[in-house]
Amino acid sequence: MENPVDLNGFVLAMTESAYAQVKAACDGLTDEQFFCQPTPETNSIAWLIWHMSRARDLITSNISGENQVWIYNGWSDRFGLDAEDVGIGDSPEKVAAFHADRSLVMAT
């Protein structure tokens, strides 16, 4: 008989691995590169990291039943974004305006 997969542990391990890879990929980038949008319709690396972190928080909250860190720990205020922002369906203008402090983005 096989042991069941610890789904929560698996998701956590994969997420932590992804964050380690993102951090390694961003080391050495200039702020210009970090916030660059190759075209007006594409997202910057900074925005993608924020979106990935925000989505992780939302998914984790849904799985665990705990509060979203983004809302209840004041991250939305620090970023100057609405508490309900997740980064889905944002306009190119909103994405282009995203220039949160790099250390804040990398801390999420």
Secondary structure, 3 states (H helix, E strand, C coil): CCCCCCHHHHHHHHHHHHHHHHHHHHCCCCHHHHHCCCCCCCCCHHHHHHHHHHHHHHHHHHHHCCCCHHHHCCHHHHHCCCCCCCCCCCCHHHHHCCCCCHHHHHHC
